[in-house]
Amino acid sequence: MAEELDPDYAGFPVQGGQELERELYQALVAGGGEEELTAILAQYNPEADLFDLEDLAFYIVDDVAFLLADAQADALDQAALQLAGSNVVDTGTLVGLLREVWSSELYLAELAEEYKSYPEVTAETFELTLTGPPVIYEIVTDRLFSSQAKSLLFSLVLVFILLMLQLGNVGLGLIALTPIVLTVIVNFGVMALRGISLNVATTMIASIAIGIGIDYTIHFTNRFRLEDSNGADPETVLQETFAKAGKAIISNAAAVALGFLVLIFSSTMTVAYFGGLTALTMLVSALTAITLLPSLLLLKSSKTKVQKGVVIND
């Protein structure tokens, strides 16, 4: 209590000393909340601002609640050790321990009928089930890992089919899919190197990479095919493609990436990771579309022309 009443902690000089501490302690033991503590503080500090007193009361209640929860956890650990160290546990003792730890979460009326008729409960038949937000979060995380792989594979297959239909060629569909796959790999690689966990926010980034990547690849591939159909040499085809599609892809990726980069300044780490990884995905997707994709398209175009008997001059 002395720490909370320290002027450096409270933000203003607190009057009352040990007598104030005693009254606050008695109020907390009696189940008093922020209103009761604010009233006591106001009695000893009538010149203080009411908002400051309310904030101080809130911090005191919050700190005490934290210490109480810590003490309850220690008590539960001791109860578990006692339960594990004995083959037979007295029902009354066990219920008493649990009631002291979590009185608001123990419903004696819901105890199984088989335990009500016995004076003792054996450790072998007594079952404790973990519940609460940590357990739910763990289950959700496990399901994210399994569902992420399935949904990612399904998305890539669907994108490949759409690219193949749109470009009218299986080979072009595979070529256009390559930058998208590489972007997803880079995304998960950065997450692994930085130790970023897979959660509800970061799982969406792979989908964003696929959605953005397909736009860039279709844009660049269609422009390349259009310029290549004019019969120009490879250097001219690439120059015209970069001039008409490359600039648009880079400017779009840079603008969107800068917009998402604002999120890295968020105090919430999940939001910051989401913004940073999404910006990285945008840039990698654009760079692979204008570097790797042209090489693959040029290689396929050269092979196609050779097969048709068209001479390519380097």
Secondary structure, DSSP 8 states (H G I E B T S, - for coil): -TTTTSHHHHSS----HHHHHHHHHHHHHTT--HHHHHHHHHHH-TTS-HHHHHHHHHHHHHHHHHHHHHHHHHHHHHHHHHHHT-SEEEHHHHHHHHHHH-GGG--GGGS-HHHHT-SEEETTT------SHHHHHHHHHHHHHHHHHHHHHHHHHHHHHHHHHHHT-HHHHHHHHHHHHHHHHHHHHHHHHHT----TTTHHHHHHHHHHHHHHHHHHHHHHHHHHTTT--HHHHHHHHIIIIIHHHHHHHHHHHHHHHGGGG-SSHHHHHHHHHHHHHHHHHHHHHHTHHHHHHHHHHHHHHHHTT-----
